[in-house]
């Protein structure tokens, strides 16, 4: 029994020695570990970042008018339909014009008659001395004054009697009164002419009011009357909106209200066009807060050249705030996001360290890092999907000299 135990112990010792010798004969490549991953890298930098305030609002037409008739009449034509594009002054509804045309013609005749009586030439101002009656009275007065002057000289020479002298003097006074009367009559006729012109203007307006026109360029939302309807003054006949540009009313929280200024840039998105941004500009900032919400109301203007946006759409807007302190940014290629958690790989001594970060704004080629990374730290910018915490790397490119892996 003793010999068998010694023999078994010897066999076990031999196996251990054989295993030790075998392990020392493995290839050198296996002992050296995996090869380093070749990457590019860049240091985190600091730069000013324009902040964005995200708010919501509703799009509204720049102008909206309930167009009404300004005179009574029966509708004779309706040249527009819902959705029709109209220019400023385009006809929306036409009313019967027979009575208005007759009234305008009568008023024009009255004006022409008075202008002819007062000898007013077209395009010339009124001159009272050009009125025929006034001119005749003036000539008669001047003739009487000349005769009176001649009689006066003859009276001094005792050639004419005192009675004839008195008669000529009375004649001068009579012709002067006639001249003043003619001028007064001309003035009265001129006032009558002004009244006739006013009535003509009213008649022409009444004629023009038989055509209800668009107050501005836009789109017809609704036509409310049809041919044959009788409308009265104030009857709404159509609704017109102006949608280029559009307005959007936004509510800004109190804590950021001090950063909003008129003229700031903004952009918005609507559900109808996912992924598309519409640029705009803040035009109005309310001077007071809304007491029920402790918020500030602002209004922005959004160009709408292709009529893609419609009034009433819900909009998610981003208002660009002025830049404050510089922020840490890294190339966007360095940021990997898995299940909503973002991370970067920081290069340290030939390996990488996986670092969880909190990102801020995505600024195209770079991304803002709010927390988790300091300026100057070098991060991997390529082959990020092939890296893990502790992976050996070799940095190539412009950042190789600055990388800790190169030192």
Buried (B, 14 or more C-beta within 10 A) or exposed (E): EEEEEEEEEEEEEEEEEEEEEEEEEEEEEEEEEEEBBEBBBBBBBEEEBEBBBEBEBEBBBBBBBEBBBBBBBEBBEBEBEEEBEBEEEBBBBBBBBEBBBEBBEEBBEBBBEBBEBBBBEEEEEBEBEBBEBBBEBBEBBEEBBEBBEEBEEBBEEEEBEEEEBEEBBEBBEEBBEBBEEBBEBBBEBBEBBEEBBEBBEEBBEBBBBBBBBBBBBBBBBBBBBEEEBEBEEEBBBBBBBBBBBBBBBBBBEEEBBEBBEEEBBBBBBBEEEEEEEBEBBBBEBBEEBEEEEEBBBBBBBBEBEEEEBBBEBEBEBBBBBEEEEEBBBBBBBBBBEEEEEBBBBBBBEBBBBBBEBEBBBEBEEBBBBEEBBEBEBBBBBBBBEEBEEEBBBBBBBEBBEBBBBBE
